[in-house]
């Protein structure tokens, strides 16, 4: 009996660390992305239709992360376009160690009904993850930027250096739902009254491994708008989202 214990005990001790250790997490996918379509219609005293489409494409290869975003929104009121907006952004981010990262981004916006015929923003800055999960994700960033903006005549075109700050927060609600908030603020170094702010609040609920439903509220504020235009635009979207790889 003692001989059997002497034989089995070393083998058990050698295997114990293997049993006790958690399995390593699977590596994140190199390519991932999502595509969304949105449609909202209301009838009654006025007939409103909102159509939207968007896509995100990401590539992750440590320490780099690259993301491409594109979106289109069209709002029609009584068969007349009341808003039409398209945007795109390409971003490259590199981890510097720990929770700190550096990034560069090029963004484009066209909002004809707001008098913005074309806007390009180039920026480079730093990002820090204040919270890194598993339930709460919170990051803040700051960057130097240059903005070139073509406005509808007779407004002059703009070109100026600026500073941008941004915040991204995500809250996991159970295993299949998520609440997110993305907000940014861009201020001109040349004119203190010329600043812009954007905020998007979204609630997403998975209905399968591939598809999810999303409701989002988008706000865009231009403190020095094109003459005759409003400072603030808001849009509410209900979207069907397809994600890959399947979760």
N, C-alpha and C positions, 0 to 999 in steps of 0.2 A: 504493500500500500504506500509506504513512504517513498519507495522508488518511483511509483507512478506519479506522486505529487511532485517529486524533484524533476521529472521529465516534463510534466504539463505546465508547471508554474512559470519557467522561463518563456515558454511559447505564449502563454496567456499575457505575461507582462509585455512582451514584444508587440502583441497585437492590440493591447489596450489603447495606446495612443492613436492608432488608426481608427478604432471604434469611436473614441471620444472626439476626435477632430471633426469639425463640420466640413462637408464637401466644398471644394472651392466653387465660387459662383461661375456660371457659364460666361464666356467672353461675350461682350456686346457685339451685335452684328455690325459688319463693316458698312453696309448700305441699309438704310431704312427710310421710310417716308410715309406720307399720307396725302389723300386728295379729298376735297370736300365740295359738295354742291349745296346751295341754300336757296330756299324760296319761301316768301311770306306774302300773303295777299289779304287785304281787308276791303270790305265793301260797305256801302251805306251812303252817308253824305258825301264821301269821296271814295274813289277807287284807287287803292295803293297796291303796287306790286314791287317786291324787292327780290332781285335775283343776284346770287353771288356764287363765285367759284374760287377755289384756292388750292394751292399745293405746297408741300414742303418736301425737300429731298435732302438727306443728311448722309455724310460719310465720316466714319470715325476710325481713326488709326492713330493710337496714342503716340505722341502727346498732342496730335492735331485733331480738330473737329471742324468740318466744313458743312455749311448749310445754305441752301438756296430756297427762298420763299417767293411766291408770286400770288397775287390776289386781284380779283375784279368784282366790283359791286355796281349794280345799276338799280336805281329807284325810279319808278314810273308812277306819276300821280295824274289821274284822269287822262290817261294815254299820252301824257307829256313827260319827258325826262326831267326829273327834279334833282337827280344826283347821278353822277357817273364817275367812278374812281377806279384807277388801276395802279398797282404798285408792284415792285420787285426789290429784292435785297439779296446780296451775296456776302456771306460772312465767313471768315476763317479765324479760328481760335486755337491758341496754343497754351497748354498747361505749363506754368512756370515752376510748380512745386506746391504741394499742399492744396490749398483752396484758391490760390491765385492764378490768374490766366491773363494773357494779353490777346487782343483781337484787333482785326481790321475789317471794315465793312464798307460796301458801296451800295447805296440805295437810290431808287428812282420812284417818282410819284407823278402821276398825271391826274388832275382833277379839274376838268374843263369848266364845269358849272360853278366851281369856286374861283375861277379865274386863273388857275395854275395850269399852264400849258405844258410845263415840264420842270421838274425839280430833281436835281442830283445832289446827294450828300455823300461825301467821302470822309471817313472818320477812322481814328486809331486810338485805342485806349486800353485800360486795365479793368478787369472784372474780378470780384471777390465773392465766394460762396459763404454767406453767413450761416446758413443752415443747409445741411446736405443729406436730408432724409433720415429714415425711410419714409416718414409721413409728411414732413415739412421740407420744402425746398425754397430757399430764398437767396437771391444774388443781387448785388448792386454793381454798377459800373459807372465809369467816368471817362470821357474822351474829348479830344480836340477834333474839330470838324471843319470842313469847308463846304459851304452851300452855294450852289448856282441855281437860280430860279428864274424861269421865263414866265412872265405874267401877261395876261390879256391886255391889249392896247386899250387906253393910252398909258397904262401903268408902266413904269420903267422896269427893266429886268434888274434882278438883285444878284450880288455876289459878295459874300462876306465870310469871315472866319467866325467860329462859334464854339461853344462848349456844350456838351451833351451829358446828361445824367440819365440813368435808367434803372428800373427795378423790375424784377421778375419773381413772382411768388406762386408756388403750387402747393395745394393741400390734397392729399389722398383721402378720399372719403370711402372707406371700405375697400373692397378688392376691385370694384369695377367703375368707380366714379372719381372725378377729379375736379377741383375748383382752381382756377388760375387767374392771375392778374398780371398784366404787362403794362407798364407805364413808362413814358420817357418825356424829357423836357430839353428843348434846344433853345439856347439864348445867343443872340448876336453879340459879338464883342464891339460892334460899331454903333449899334442903336439899342439902348436898353429896353425900349418899348417893343422891339421886334423879337418876340419869342413865340415858340410853338410847343404844344403839349398834345400827347396822344395817350389814350388809355383803353385797354380792352379787357373786359371781364368775361370769363367763359365758364360754363358748367358742362362737363362731358360725362356721359354714361355709356358704358359698353353694352351692346346688345348681343354680341357674339365675339369670337376671337378676331374677327376682321373688321366688323362694322361697329360704329358708335354714333350716338345722337349728341349734338352739341347745340347749346343756346348761348349766344354771345351778344354783348353790348359794346359797341365801338364808339369812342368819342374822339374827335379831332378838333383842336382849337388853334386858331391862327390869330394872334393878338393884334397884328397889323394886317388886316385882310385887304384884298383888292377892293377899291372903292365900289360901293354898291352891293357888296357881298357880306353875308353874315360871318361872324367870328367863329361860330361853333356848329359843327355837324355831328349828328348822332345817327347810328344805324343799329337795329336789332335784327339778328339773323338766327334762324333755326336751320341747322345743317345736318346732313348725313355724311359721315366721315368713313372712309375706307383706309385702313392702316396696314402696312406691311413692314417686316414680317408679322404674321399673326401673333397676337399676345395670348 
